[in-house]
Amino acid sequence: MQGTIKTGTIREERFTVADQHLIDLANDGMPKILCTPWLIWFLEHAARNAMLPLLSPGESTVGVVINVEHTAATPGREACSVASERWSV
């Protein structure tokens, strides 16, 4: 590792909600929206991408603490963004 990520570092990722990201349990008029597992997938990648500049060749990183509030519905084909923030060690 080539350094330490600073507390307060934020990494934002933007994406468009594709069909594969939609809930598969929508029925009886419930709209198909971004499902929480995919939201977490994007959050995890934002956290990892924040670390990439600090990794030496051949290194990777695992482990994440997730505090998620999924409070708004995002329909398919909509633009969306997620952010990760380093709080502490």
C-alpha positions in Angstrom: 0.0 0.0 0.0 1.3 3.4 -1.0 -0.3 5.5 1.6 -3.3 5.9 4.0 -6.7 7.1 2.9 -7.6 10.2 4.9 -10.7 10.5 7.1 -13.3 12.4 5.2 -12.3 11.1 1.8 -15.4 10.8 -0.4 -15.7 8.9 -3.6 -18.8 9.3 -5.8 -19.9 6.9 -8.5 -22.6 7.7 -11.1 -24.6 5.1 -13.0 -27.8 4.6 -14.9 -30.2 2.1 -13.5 -30.4 -0.8 -16.0 -33.0 -3.6 -16.2 -30.7 -5.9 -14.3 -30.7 -3.5 -11.3 -34.5 -3.5 -10.9 -36.3 -5.5 -8.2 -37.7 -8.8 -9.3 -40.6 -8.9 -6.9 -42.7 -6.1 -8.4 -46.3 -7.1 -9.0 -49.9 -5.8 -8.8 -48.9 -2.4 -10.2 -45.7 -2.0 -8.0 -43.1 -0.2 -10.1 -39.8 -1.8 -10.9 -37.2 0.2 -9.1 -33.5 0.0 -8.1 -33.2 -2.9 -5.7 -31.2 -2.5 -2.5 -28.6 -5.3 -3.2 -27.6 -3.5 -6.4 -27.4 -0.2 -4.4 -25.0 -1.8 -2.0 -23.0 -3.2 -4.9 -22.5 0.3 -6.3 -21.6 1.6 -2.8 -19.0 -1.2 -2.3 -17.4 -0.3 -5.6 -17.3 3.4 -4.7 -15.5 2.5 -1.5 -13.0 0.3 -3.3 -12.4 2.9 -6.0 -11.5 5.4 -3.3 -8.8 3.0 -2.2 -7.4 2.1 -5.7 -5.0 5.1 -6.0 -3.3 3.9 -2.7 -2.8 0.3 -3.7 0.5 -1.1 -5.1 0.4 -3.2 -8.2 -1.1 -6.6 -7.4 -2.9 -5.4 -4.2 -6.6 -5.4 -3.7 -8.8 -4.5 -0.8 -11.8 -6.1 1.0 -13.9 -5.3 3.9 -16.5 -2.6 4.3 -18.9 -1.2 6.8 -22.2 -0.2 5.3 -24.7 2.2 6.8 -27.5 2.4 4.2 -30.6 4.5 4.0 -32.5 3.6 0.8 -35.3 6.1 1.1 -36.3 7.0 -2.4 -37.4 4.9 -5.4 -35.2 5.1 -8.5 -36.9 3.7 -11.7 -35.1 2.1 -14.5 -33.1 4.2 -17.0 -32.7 7.0 -14.4 -29.3 8.4 -13.5 -28.2 7.8 -10.0 -25.2 8.4 -7.8 -23.8 6.9 -4.7 -20.9 8.1 -2.4 -18.6 6.4 0.1 -16.9 8.3 2.9 -14.0 7.3 5.1 -15.0 7.9 8.7 -12.2 6.3 10.7 -9.8 3.3 10.9 
